[in-house]
Amino acid sequence: MLNVILFIGGPEIVIIMLVVVMLFGSKKIPELARGLGKGLRELKDASDDIKREIRSTATSVKEEVQKVEKDLKK
């Protein structure tokens, strides 16, 4: 049960690895992995920026609502 990742067992992973090596060659795989890593890092940074922007906007909206509530109480 622990050896199964996404319903793929050990022999299937080995076959997939062999196909990847045959298609791209052993020298090209590290370059592909670096490119994939950079892409994932950029995606993570972009999602963090979006989260940060949403939080700051929510904070400013909350402050505005509190100001309006104070004004209405007067």
Stockholm file with secondary structure:
# STOCKHOLM 1.0

chainA/1-74         MLNVILFIGGPEIVIIMLVVVMLFGSKKIPELARGLGKGLRELKDASDDIKREIRSTATSVKEEVQKVEKDLKK
#=GR chainA/1-74 SS CTTCBTTBCHHHHHHHHHHHHHHHCTTTHHHHHHHHHHHHHHHHHHHHHHHHHHHHHHHHHHHHHHHHHHHHHC
#=GC SS_cons        CTTCBTTBCHHHHHHHHHHHHHHHCTTTHHHHHHHHHHHHHHHHHHHHHHHHHHHHHHHHHHHHHHHHHHHHHC
//
